[in-house]
Amino acid sequence: MSLKAMDLFEAYQQNKLPMDEGYIVSSFFKTTSSYSIYEIVSYSAVKDFYASGNSITLQTNGKKIYVLVEPSNFIQKTVEPYCRAQEFQIPLRFSEANIITAKNQARIIFNKEPQQAISAFTVLRPEGMNFAFLFYSRPDVFKSMELFFSKTLNQEAGIPQADAAKASAEIAEICAQTLTWPKDRE
């Protein structure tokens, strides 16, 4: 059975980074709260990739979706995500986002439409409990991402299981509808 996912930097070191298509999920957890930021990037037709220091740069176009988890006690809930302090910021307005409020009053905020990364994008090497996973393009990739997000939203971001399952299903559906490439629709 072929791999479904693996650590991005291990895939690079083992020369298992696919050039044709893939999905990268990175996390940025706060150490003092359950405030969490995830980036989901799809890419296709990589021209080149290289590691430098603490990052990998892929020379290709990408489509990016952000997922933000705000704990119930986050005091800047009314501030647009793109206007927040840098460590809490994602380039997204409330009007561009889907927002799910969990039973514990935490909010899960994610793009309605992906943002474009033109010509190249860089993924930083994760530190601490953060991660950068590569999901291989397979027929069940979005189901794998749904299960992955259900688990991480619950265990790392503190979202109740039922709400984590609902949010992960919506995130996977948005990914399936918007992160694929024209060759996938043929």
C-alpha positions in Angstrom: 0.0 0.0 0.0 1.4 3.4 -0.9 1.9 6.2 1.6 -1.0 8.5 2.5 1.1 11.1 4.4 4.4 11.7 6.0 6.4 14.5 7.5 7.3 17.0 4.8 11.0 17.4 5.8 11.4 13.6 6.0 9.8 13.3 2.5 12.3 15.8 1.2 15.3 14.0 2.8 14.1 10.7 1.5 13.4 12.1 -2.0 9.7 11.2 -1.6 8.4 14.7 -2.4 6.1 14.4 -5.4 6.7 16.8 -8.3 3.3 16.4 -9.8 0.9 17.2 -7.0 0.5 17.1 -3.2 -1.0 18.8 -0.2 1.0 20.2 2.7 -0.6 20.9 6.1 1.4 23.0 8.5 0.5 23.9 12.1 1.4 26.8 14.3 0.3 26.2 17.9 0.6 28.8 20.7 2.4 27.5 23.8 0.2 29.6 26.2 -3.2 28.7 24.8 -5.1 26.6 22.4 -5.0 29.3 19.7 -3.9 27.4 16.6 -3.2 28.3 13.0 -3.1 25.7 10.2 -2.1 26.2 6.6 -3.3 23.8 3.9 -1.4 24.2 0.6 -2.1 22.3 -2.6 0.5 22.3 -5.4 0.9 21.0 -8.8 3.7 20.7 -11.4 6.7 21.6 -9.3 9.5 23.2 -11.4 12.1 22.9 -8.6 12.3 22.6 -4.8 15.1 23.2 -2.4 15.8 23.4 1.3 17.7 26.3 2.9 18.3 26.4 6.6 14.9 25.9 8.3 12.6 25.8 5.2 11.7 24.2 2.0 10.8 26.3 -1.0 8.7 24.9 -3.9 8.8 26.7 -7.2 5.3 26.2 -8.4 1.9 27.7 -8.0 -0.1 26.8 -4.9 -3.5 27.2 -3.4 -3.7 28.0 0.3 -6.5 27.6 2.9 -6.0 28.9 6.4 -7.7 27.3 9.5 -7.7 29.3 12.7 -8.9 28.1 16.1 -9.6 30.7 18.7 -10.2 29.6 22.3 -13.2 30.9 24.1 -11.1 33.3 26.2 -9.4 34.9 23.2 -9.8 38.7 23.9 -9.5 39.9 20.3 -12.4 37.9 18.8 -13.9 41.0 17.2 -10.6 42.0 15.4 -10.3 40.8 11.8 -7.8 38.0 11.5 -5.6 40.0 9.1 -5.4 43.0 11.6 -4.2 41.0 14.6 -0.7 41.0 16.1 1.7 39.0 13.9 1.7 35.8 15.9 -2.2 35.7 15.8 -2.6 36.8 12.2 -3.8 35.2 9.0 -4.6 37.0 5.8 -8.3 36.6 6.0 -11.3 38.8 6.7 -14.5 37.6 8.5 -16.5 38.2 5.2 -14.1 35.7 3.4 -14.4 33.1 6.1 -16.6 30.2 7.3 -17.0 30.4 11.1 -18.0 27.5 13.3 -18.6 28.1 17.0 -18.0 25.0 19.1 -19.9 24.0 22.2 -17.0 25.3 24.4 -17.4 28.7 22.6 -14.1 28.2 20.7 -14.3 29.3 17.1 -13.0 27.6 14.0 -12.4 30.1 11.1 -11.4 29.0 7.6 -11.4 30.3 4.0 -14.4 30.1 1.8 -12.1 30.2 -1.2 -8.3 29.5 -1.4 -5.7 32.2 -1.8 -3.2 31.8 -4.6 0.5 31.4 -4.1 2.0 32.5 -7.4 5.3 31.1 -8.7 6.7 29.8 -5.3 6.0 29.3 -1.7 8.0 28.4 1.4 7.2 26.0 4.3 9.1 26.6 7.5 10.5 23.7 9.5 8.2 23.1 12.4 9.5 23.7 16.0 8.1 22.3 19.2 4.8 20.5 18.8 4.1 22.1 15.4 4.2 20.0 12.3 4.3 20.0 8.5 2.8 17.0 6.8 2.7 16.1 3.2 -0.5 14.3 2.0 0.0 12.4 -1.2 -2.5 12.9 -4.0 -4.6 9.7 -3.8 -8.3 9.1 -4.4 -8.9 9.2 -0.6 -6.7 12.2 0.2 -9.5 14.4 1.4 -11.0 11.7 3.6 -7.5 11.3 5.1 -7.3 15.0 5.7 -10.8 15.0 7.3 -9.8 12.3 9.8 -6.5 14.1 10.4 -8.2 17.4 11.1 -10.9 15.8 13.3 -8.1 14.4 15.5 -5.8 17.4 15.7 -8.7 19.9 16.2 -9.9 17.8 19.1 -6.5 16.8 20.7 -4.3 19.8 20.0 -6.7 22.7 19.6 -9.2 21.6 22.3 -12.3 21.5 20.2 -15.1 19.0 21.4 -15.1 15.8 19.3 -18.5 16.4 17.7 -17.6 20.0 16.7 -14.1 18.8 15.5 -15.8 16.2 13.3 -18.2 18.8 11.8 -15.5 21.3 11.2 -13.1 18.8 9.6 -15.8 17.5 7.3 -16.5 21.1 6.1 -12.7 21.8 5.7 -12.2 18.6 3.7 -15.2 19.5 1.5 -13.8 23.0 0.8 -10.4 21.4 0.0 -11.9 18.8 -2.3 -13.9 21.5 -4.2 -11.2 24.2 -4.4 -7.7 22.8 -3.9 -7.7 20.4 -6.8 -6.1 21.2 -10.2 -7.7 21.1 -13.7 -6.0 17.8 -14.5 -7.8 16.3 -11.5 -11.2 17.2 -13.0 -10.6 15.5 -16.4 
